[in-house]
Amino acid sequence: MRSSVRRRAGFSLIEVIVVIAVIMIIAAIAIPRLLKAKMVANESAAAASLRAITTVQIAYDATYAQGFAPTLASLGPPPAPPPTATNADLVDSVLASGIRNGYSFVYVAIDNGGAGKPDAYTVNANPVSPGQTGERYFYVDQTNVIRYKFGGPADANSSPIPQ
């Protein structure tokens, strides 16, 4: 008589544990790199948004002859057409709201001449969650030079970003 040996189909517990361990090791390597890539993308988007703000400021002044925009919302879309000086429709509503891609944009119009027309401005782009949405803080003013700093808000004395 032949002895009948049963063979089960499937994987043993050890094989499953080894596969799970390999997946965990790969995830431990990949996830931090993914988060770093997302932060770098957010930082690039923040710098691009600052560049857009500086560009549309020139268009705002040329169109409305009121100096620079009094607020960031003034550059945004109007509730109903046509665009006006209070809603110039030069940037999208997300950027006009002041928060975009993990960064908070703080806009300050400056009237040095006292004529009621802002002749200067500053914009700070600060990460909403430092270390998670971005590491660098950005700054730009009417000189159109975007500057950055690690660890705190950037200012006119911070390093310019490489061109």
C-alpha atoms as a printed R data frame, in Angstrom:
    type eleno elety resid chain resno       x       y       z
1   ATOM     1    CA   MET     A     1   0.000   0.000   0.000
2   ATOM     2    CA   ARG     A     2   1.078   3.470  -0.750
3   ATOM     3    CA   SER     A     3   1.108   5.952   1.997
4   ATOM     4    CA   SER     A     4  -0.932   8.927   1.220
5   ATOM     5    CA   VAL     A     5   0.793  12.197   2.087
6   ATOM     6    CA   ARG     A     6  -1.346  15.269   2.056
7   ATOM     7    CA   ARG     A     7   0.150  18.430   0.745
8   ATOM     8    CA   ARG     A     8  -1.590  21.679   1.483
9   ATOM     9    CA   ALA     A     9  -1.661  24.482  -1.022
10  ATOM    10    CA   GLY     A    10  -0.737  27.954   0.222
11  ATOM    11    CA   PHE     A    11   1.986  29.665   2.204
12  ATOM    12    CA   SER     A    12   3.348  28.888   5.608
13  ATOM    13    CA   LEU     A    13   3.199  31.453   8.394
14  ATOM    14    CA   ILE     A    14   6.963  32.019   8.168
15  ATOM    15    CA   GLU     A    15   6.749  32.829   4.456
16  ATOM    16    CA   VAL     A    16   3.964  35.340   5.047
17  ATOM    17    CA   ILE     A    17   5.920  37.018   7.872
18  ATOM    18    CA   VAL     A    18   9.025  37.292   5.682
19  ATOM    19    CA   VAL     A    19   7.011  38.933   2.876
20  ATOM    20    CA   ILE     A    20   5.415  41.402   5.324
21  ATOM    21    CA   ALA     A    21   8.852  42.239   6.764
22  ATOM    22    CA   VAL     A    22  10.232  42.960   3.294
23  ATOM    23    CA   ILE     A    23   7.256  45.210   2.512
24  ATOM    24    CA   MET     A    24   7.755  47.081   5.817
25  ATOM    25    CA   ILE     A    25  11.448  47.656   5.047
26  ATOM    26    CA   ILE     A    26  10.635  49.012   1.588
27  ATOM    27    CA   ALA     A    27   7.949  51.293   3.058
28  ATOM    28    CA   ALA     A    28  10.365  52.545   5.737
29  ATOM    29    CA   ILE     A    29  12.758  53.608   2.992
30  ATOM    30    CA   ALA     A    30  10.186  54.994   0.536
31  ATOM    31    CA   ILE     A    31   7.826  57.005   2.773
32  ATOM    32    CA   PRO     A    32  10.378  59.550   4.094
33  ATOM    33    CA   ARG     A    33  11.619  60.147   0.554
34  ATOM    34    CA   LEU     A    34   8.046  60.661  -0.631
35  ATOM    35    CA   LEU     A    35   7.410  63.202   2.132
36  ATOM    36    CA   LYS     A    36  10.653  65.027   1.303
37  ATOM    37    CA   ALA     A    37   9.682  65.151  -2.374
38  ATOM    38    CA   LYS     A    38   6.287  66.600  -1.426
39  ATOM    39    CA   MET     A    39   7.952  69.305   0.708
40  ATOM    40    CA   VAL     A    40  10.296  70.231  -2.148
41  ATOM    41    CA   ALA     A    41   7.308  70.448  -4.509
42  ATOM    42    CA   ASN     A    42   5.440  72.681  -2.035
43  ATOM    43    CA   GLU     A    43   8.486  74.949  -1.723
44  ATOM    44    CA   SER     A    44   8.803  75.229  -5.501
45  ATOM    45    CA   ALA     A    45   5.106  76.044  -5.784
46  ATOM    46    CA   ALA     A    46   5.435  78.725  -3.070
47  ATOM    47    CA   ALA     A    47   8.330  80.377  -4.926
48  ATOM    48    CA   ALA     A    48   6.354  80.233  -8.187
49  ATOM    49    CA   SER     A    49   3.354  81.827  -6.462
50  ATOM    50    CA   LEU     A    50   5.561  84.644  -5.189
51  ATOM    51    CA   ARG     A    51   6.879  85.147  -8.713
52  ATOM    52    CA   ALA     A    52   3.275  85.338  -9.979
53  ATOM    53    CA   ILE     A    53   2.380  87.929  -7.323
54  ATOM    54    CA   THR     A    54   5.332  90.142  -8.269
55  ATOM    55    CA   THR     A    55   4.421  89.883 -11.951
56  ATOM    56    CA   VAL     A    56   0.751  90.782 -11.500
57  ATOM    57    CA   GLN     A    57   1.611  93.745  -9.265
58  ATOM    58    CA   ILE     A    58   3.029  95.515 -12.320
59  ATOM    59    CA   ALA     A    59  -0.131  94.733 -14.289
60  ATOM    60    CA   TYR     A    60  -2.292  95.949 -11.380
61  ATOM    61    CA   ASP     A    61  -0.474  99.295 -11.197
62  ATOM    62    CA   ALA     A    62  -0.559  99.743 -14.979
63  ATOM    63    CA   THR     A    63  -4.272  98.918 -15.193
64  ATOM    64    CA   TYR     A    64  -5.680 100.798 -12.213
65  ATOM    65    CA   ALA     A    65  -3.023 103.527 -11.598
66  ATOM    66    CA   GLN     A    66  -3.419 103.061  -7.836
67  ATOM    67    CA   GLY     A    67   0.045 101.783  -7.015
68  ATOM    68    CA   PHE     A    68   0.390  98.231  -5.837
69  ATOM    69    CA   ALA     A    69  -2.617  96.211  -4.657
70  ATOM    70    CA   PRO     A    70  -3.803  97.061  -1.128
71  ATOM    71    CA   THR     A    71  -4.447  93.374  -0.275
72  ATOM    72    CA   LEU     A    72  -3.766  89.955  -1.733
73  ATOM    73    CA   ALA     A    73  -7.526  89.490  -2.162
74  ATOM    74    CA   SER     A    74  -7.542  92.581  -4.421
75  ATOM    75    CA   LEU     A    75  -5.600  90.567  -6.970
76  ATOM    76    CA   GLY     A    76  -8.192  87.766  -6.948
77  ATOM    77    CA   PRO     A    77 -11.250  87.178  -9.103
78  ATOM    78    CA   PRO     A    78 -14.346  89.368  -8.754
79  ATOM    79    CA   PRO     A    79 -17.668  87.932  -7.562
80  ATOM    80    CA   ALA     A    80 -19.140  89.067 -10.882
81  ATOM    81    CA   PRO     A    81 -17.472  90.496 -13.998
82  ATOM    82    CA   PRO     A    82 -15.942  92.926 -14.862
83  ATOM    83    CA   PRO     A    83 -12.725  93.058 -12.811
84  ATOM    84    CA   THR     A    84 -12.198  96.144 -10.662
85  ATOM    85    CA   ALA     A    85  -9.405  97.513  -8.477
86  ATOM    86    CA   THR     A    86 -10.878  95.636  -5.487
87  ATOM    87    CA   ASN     A    87 -11.014  92.334  -7.400
88  ATOM    88    CA   ALA     A    88  -8.594  92.570 -10.325
89  ATOM    89    CA   ASP     A    89  -8.801  88.910 -11.448
90  ATOM    90    CA   LEU     A    90  -5.011  88.657 -11.822
91  ATOM    91    CA   VAL     A    91  -4.478  85.579  -9.598
92  ATOM    92    CA   ASP     A    92  -6.719  82.616  -8.878
93  ATOM    93    CA   SER     A    93  -9.031  82.502  -5.868
94  ATOM    94    CA   VAL     A    94  -6.859  79.971  -4.010
95  ATOM    95    CA   LEU     A    95  -3.783  82.211  -4.036
96  ATOM    96    CA   ALA     A    96  -5.924  85.282  -3.312
97  ATOM    97    CA   SER     A    97  -7.216  83.505  -0.170
98  ATOM    98    CA   GLY     A    98  -3.672  83.412   1.213
99  ATOM    99    CA   ILE     A    99  -3.142  79.648   1.561
100 ATOM   100    CA   ARG     A   100  -1.833  77.422  -1.206
101 ATOM   101    CA   ASN     A   101   0.144  74.134  -1.399
102 ATOM   102    CA   GLY     A   102   0.880  73.986   2.323
103 ATOM   103    CA   TYR     A   103   2.037  77.620   2.521
104 ATOM   104    CA   SER     A   104   0.410  80.677   4.068
105 ATOM   105    CA   PHE     A   105   0.949  83.948   2.186
106 ATOM   106    CA   VAL     A   106   1.098  87.142   4.254
107 ATOM   107    CA   TYR     A   107   0.791  90.280   2.119
108 ATOM   108    CA   VAL     A   108   1.509  93.794   3.438
109 ATOM   109    CA   ALA     A   109   1.019  96.907   1.292
110 ATOM   110    CA   ILE     A   110   3.205  99.883   2.240
111 ATOM   111    CA   ASP     A   111   2.424 103.538   1.487
112 ATOM   112    CA   ASN     A   112   5.760 105.303   2.013
113 ATOM   113    CA   GLY     A   113   4.636 108.531   0.340
114 ATOM   114    CA   GLY     A   114   1.381 108.916   2.275
115 ATOM   115    CA   ALA     A   115  -0.540 109.477  -0.975
116 ATOM   116    CA   GLY     A   116  -2.995 106.639  -0.392
117 ATOM   117    CA   LYS     A   117  -1.310 104.540  -3.086
118 ATOM   118    CA   PRO     A   118   0.881 101.661  -1.926
119 ATOM   119    CA   ASP     A   119   4.338 102.187  -3.428
120 ATOM   120    CA   ALA     A   120   5.881  99.093  -1.832
121 ATOM   121    CA   TYR     A   121   4.785  95.700  -0.566
122 ATOM   122    CA   THR     A   122   6.095  92.583   1.135
123 ATOM   123    CA   VAL     A   123   4.880  89.013   0.862
124 ATOM   124    CA   ASN     A   124   5.940  86.226   3.191
125 ATOM   125    CA   ALA     A   125   5.239  82.600   2.305
126 ATOM   126    CA   ASN     A   126   5.431  80.521   5.476
127 ATOM   127    CA   PRO     A   127   4.885  76.755   5.702
128 ATOM   128    CA   VAL     A   128   1.584  75.927   7.389
129 ATOM   129    CA   SER     A   129   3.235  72.985   9.197
130 ATOM   130    CA   PRO     A   130   7.023  73.523   9.274
131 ATOM   131    CA   GLY     A   131   8.871  70.280   8.611
132 ATOM   132    CA   GLN     A   132   5.804  68.718   6.987
133 ATOM   133    CA   THR     A   133   4.570  71.097   4.273
134 ATOM   134    CA   GLY     A   134   7.933  72.821   3.823
135 ATOM   135    CA   GLU     A   135  11.211  73.704   5.508
136 ATOM   136    CA   ARG     A   136  12.010  77.051   3.894
137 ATOM   137    CA   TYR     A   137  10.291  80.369   4.539
138 ATOM   138    CA   PHE     A   138  10.122  82.795   1.607
139 ATOM   139    CA   TYR     A   139   9.970  86.580   1.213
140 ATOM   140    CA   VAL     A   140   9.579  88.961  -1.711
141 ATOM   141    CA   ASP     A   141   9.045  92.697  -2.054
142 ATOM   142    CA   GLN     A   142   8.780  95.204  -4.889
143 ATOM   143    CA   THR     A   143  12.405  94.481  -5.848
144 ATOM   144    CA   ASN     A   144  11.162  91.105  -7.204
145 ATOM   145    CA   VAL     A   145  14.000  89.202  -5.492
146 ATOM   146    CA   ILE     A   146  12.655  86.078  -3.788
147 ATOM   147    CA   ARG     A   147  14.530  85.298  -0.578
148 ATOM   148    CA   TYR     A   148  14.449  82.297   1.740
149 ATOM   149    CA   LYS     A   149  15.397  81.300   5.257
150 ATOM   150    CA   PHE     A   150  15.299  78.106   7.295
151 ATOM   151    CA   GLY     A   151  13.742  78.023  10.758
152 ATOM   152    CA   GLY     A   152  11.760  81.258  10.699
153 ATOM   153    CA   PRO     A   153  10.209  83.965   8.534
154 ATOM   154    CA   ALA     A   154  12.467  85.332   5.813
155 ATOM   155    CA   ASP     A   155  13.045  89.054   5.354
156 ATOM   156    CA   ALA     A   156  14.884  91.509   3.102
157 ATOM   157    CA   ASN     A   157  18.240  90.356   4.534
158 ATOM   158    CA   SER     A   158  17.695  86.648   3.847
159 ATOM   159    CA   SER     A   159  19.512  84.751   1.096
160 ATOM   160    CA   PRO     A   160  18.087  85.100  -2.423
161 ATOM   161    CA   ILE     A   161  17.016  81.894  -4.112
162 ATOM   162    CA   PRO     A   162  19.357  80.840  -6.925
163 ATOM   163    CA   GLN     A   163  18.189  81.901 -10.375
